[in-house]
Amino acid sequence: MLPRPRSHWPAARGRGDRPDFPGGRARRVHIAEGDVTQEAAGQEQIGPELADIVSRLRRAMRRAARAADPALGLSVAQLELLSCMAEHPGIRPSQLARMLRLAPSSVATLLGGLQSAGYVTRTPGGPGADGAGDRRTVSLDLSDEGAAAVTRWHRVNEEIIQAALAALPARDQAALRDAAPALRDLTTSIDALAD
């Protein structure tokens, strides 16, 4: 196993470099529009560090989920597709491809396997441009088995997070709880970039 590379970002090196810890440093930055001053404790560097953390978190969650529930047997791509369908019942394959930023052929392949396995149902004649049925289109829905797989995947992920949080000190748990609204807003902002 290779050693973890040392971070180039000051916030990752030690808590003493962070303004929210005793002895931490903050610098003041003058903003060109007027005399407004803002605390800028490494904001210019949080992007790359946060991207690295999110990437590592996603990998860790995938590994932990496979270890916790190997019987589920679906790939992350399949589970993300099913989750999107759960959030958007009756979605059309082309809409699903756009939302997930996948090639239509990739979505068709995923859907074919999921339908064969009994996770997805297709209903011909989804709504057309005029709101009436259009026989050239299909709408997609989860079967009971598909809905159960999504629920199971979300439950496994929640259990993993709860177990990991329980192993952290109370101060870190509180920091993560306090950061949840900002992380939710960040997710919305990132989603908006894809639209």
C-alpha positions as CSV (number, residue, x, y, z in Angstrom):
1,M,0.0,0.0,0.0
2,L,1.4,3.4,-1.0
3,P,1.7,6.1,1.7
4,R,-0.9,8.9,1.5
5,P,0.6,11.9,-0.2
6,R,1.2,14.9,1.9
7,S,-1.3,17.7,1.2
8,H,0.0,20.9,-0.3
9,W,-2.9,22.8,1.3
10,P,-2.3,24.6,4.6
11,A,-5.6,23.6,6.1
12,A,-4.7,20.0,5.7
13,R,-1.4,20.3,7.4
14,G,-2.4,21.1,10.9
15,R,-5.1,22.7,13.0
16,G,-2.8,25.4,14.1
17,D,-3.0,26.8,10.5
18,R,-6.8,27.1,10.8
19,P,-8.4,30.3,12.3
20,D,-11.1,28.2,14.1
21,F,-8.5,26.6,16.3
22,P,-6.5,28.2,19.1
23,G,-3.4,29.8,17.7
24,G,-4.8,29.6,14.2
25,R,-4.2,32.5,11.8
26,A,-6.6,34.5,9.7
27,R,-5.8,37.3,7.4
28,R,-7.9,40.2,6.3
29,V,-8.4,40.9,2.6
30,H,-9.5,44.2,1.2
31,I,-12.3,43.8,-1.4
32,A,-12.1,46.2,-4.3
33,E,-15.7,47.2,-4.2
34,G,-15.7,49.9,-1.4
35,D,-14.3,49.5,2.0
36,V,-15.7,46.1,2.8
37,T,-13.2,43.8,4.6
38,Q,-13.7,40.1,4.8
39,E,-12.0,37.3,6.7
40,A,-10.2,35.1,4.2
41,A,-8.8,32.2,6.1
42,G,-7.6,30.2,3.2
43,Q,-10.8,30.3,1.2
44,E,-8.8,30.4,-2.0
45,Q,-7.4,27.0,-1.1
46,I,-10.5,25.2,0.2
47,G,-11.7,24.3,-3.3
48,P,-8.9,21.8,-4.1
49,E,-8.8,20.4,-0.5
50,L,-12.6,20.0,-0.5
51,A,-12.5,18.3,-3.9
52,D,-10.0,15.9,-2.6
53,I,-12.0,15.2,0.6
54,V,-15.2,14.6,-1.3
55,S,-13.4,12.3,-3.7
56,R,-12.0,10.3,-0.8
57,L,-15.3,10.3,1.0
58,R,-17.1,8.9,-2.1
59,R,-14.5,6.1,-2.5
60,A,-14.7,5.3,1.3
61,M,-18.5,5.2,1.2
62,R,-18.5,2.9,-1.9
63,R,-16.0,0.5,-0.2
64,A,-17.9,0.5,3.1
65,A,-21.3,0.0,1.4
66,R,-20.0,-3.0,-0.6
67,A,-18.5,-4.5,2.6
68,A,-21.7,-3.8,4.6
69,D,-24.1,-5.2,2.0
70,P,-22.4,-7.3,-0.6
71,A,-25.7,-9.1,-1.4
72,L,-27.2,-5.9,-3.0
73,G,-25.1,-6.7,-6.1
74,L,-25.8,-3.4,-8.0
75,S,-23.1,-1.0,-9.2
76,V,-23.0,2.6,-7.9
77,A,-24.1,3.7,-11.4
78,Q,-27.1,1.4,-11.3
79,L,-28.0,2.6,-7.8
80,E,-27.6,6.3,-8.7
81,L,-29.9,5.7,-11.8
82,L,-32.5,4.0,-9.6
83,S,-32.2,6.9,-7.0
84,C,-32.8,9.5,-9.7
85,M,-35.9,7.5,-10.9
86,A,-37.1,7.4,-7.3
87,E,-36.9,11.2,-7.1
88,H,-38.5,11.6,-10.6
89,P,-41.3,9.0,-11.1
90,G,-42.3,8.6,-14.7
91,I,-39.1,10.1,-16.0
92,R,-38.2,9.4,-19.7
93,P,-34.9,7.8,-20.6
94,S,-33.7,11.0,-22.4
95,Q,-34.5,13.1,-19.3
96,L,-32.6,10.5,-17.2
97,A,-29.6,10.7,-19.4
98,R,-29.6,14.5,-19.3
99,M,-30.0,14.6,-15.5
100,L,-27.2,12.1,-14.9
101,R,-25.0,13.6,-17.6
102,L,-24.7,10.1,-19.2
103,A,-24.8,9.2,-22.9
104,P,-28.2,7.9,-23.9
105,S,-26.7,4.6,-24.9
106,S,-25.2,4.2,-21.5
107,V,-28.5,4.8,-19.9
108,A,-30.2,2.4,-22.3
109,T,-27.7,-0.3,-21.3
110,L,-28.2,0.3,-17.6
111,L,-31.9,0.4,-18.0
112,G,-31.9,-2.8,-20.0
113,G,-30.1,-4.7,-17.2
114,L,-32.2,-3.2,-14.5
115,Q,-35.4,-4.0,-16.3
116,S,-34.3,-7.6,-16.9
117,A,-33.5,-7.9,-13.2
118,G,-37.0,-6.6,-12.3
119,Y,-35.9,-3.2,-10.8
120,V,-37.5,-1.0,-13.5
121,T,-40.8,-0.9,-15.3
122,R,-41.4,0.9,-18.6
123,T,-44.8,2.3,-19.5
124,P,-45.3,3.1,-23.2
125,G,-47.0,6.4,-24.1
126,G,-45.5,8.8,-21.7
127,P,-46.7,12.4,-21.9
128,G,-46.1,14.1,-25.2
129,A,-45.5,17.8,-25.8
130,D,-49.2,18.5,-25.8
131,G,-49.7,16.5,-22.5
132,A,-51.5,13.7,-24.3
133,G,-50.0,10.2,-24.6
134,D,-47.2,9.8,-27.0
135,R,-46.7,6.1,-28.2
136,R,-43.1,6.8,-29.2
137,T,-42.0,7.5,-25.7
138,V,-41.8,5.5,-22.5
139,S,-42.0,6.6,-18.9
140,L,-39.9,4.8,-16.3
141,D,-40.8,3.8,-12.8
142,L,-39.3,1.7,-10.1
143,S,-40.8,-1.7,-9.5
144,D,-41.3,-2.7,-5.8
145,E,-37.9,-4.5,-6.0
146,G,-36.3,-1.3,-7.4
147,A,-37.8,0.9,-4.7
148,A,-36.6,-1.6,-2.1
149,A,-33.1,-1.6,-3.5
150,V,-33.0,2.2,-3.3
151,T,-34.3,2.2,0.3
152,R,-31.8,-0.5,1.3
153,W,-28.9,1.5,-0.3
154,H,-29.9,4.7,1.5
155,R,-30.3,2.8,4.8
156,V,-26.8,1.2,4.4
157,N,-25.3,4.6,3.6
158,E,-27.0,6.2,6.7
159,E,-25.8,3.3,8.9
160,I,-22.2,3.8,7.6
161,I,-22.3,7.5,8.3
162,Q,-23.8,7.0,11.8
163,A,-21.1,4.4,12.7
164,A,-18.3,6.7,11.4
165,L,-19.7,9.7,13.2
166,A,-20.0,7.8,16.5
167,A,-16.2,7.1,16.2
168,L,-15.4,10.8,16.0
169,P,-14.9,13.2,18.9
170,A,-17.9,15.3,19.9
171,R,-16.3,18.5,18.6
172,D,-15.9,16.9,15.1
173,Q,-19.5,15.6,15.2
174,A,-20.7,19.1,16.1
175,A,-18.6,20.7,13.3
176,L,-20.1,18.3,10.7
177,R,-23.6,18.9,12.0
178,D,-23.0,22.7,11.7
179,A,-21.5,22.2,8.2
180,A,-24.5,20.2,6.9
181,P,-26.5,23.3,5.7
182,A,-23.4,24.7,3.9
183,L,-22.7,21.2,2.3
184,R,-26.3,21.0,1.2
185,D,-26.0,24.5,-0.4
186,L,-22.7,23.5,-2.0
187,T,-24.5,20.4,-3.5
188,T,-27.2,22.6,-4.9
189,S,-24.6,25.0,-6.4
190,I,-22.7,22.2,-8.0
191,D,-25.9,20.7,-9.4
192,A,-26.8,24.1,-10.9
193,L,-23.4,24.2,-12.7
194,A,-24.4,21.0,-14.5
195,D,-27.7,22.4,-15.7
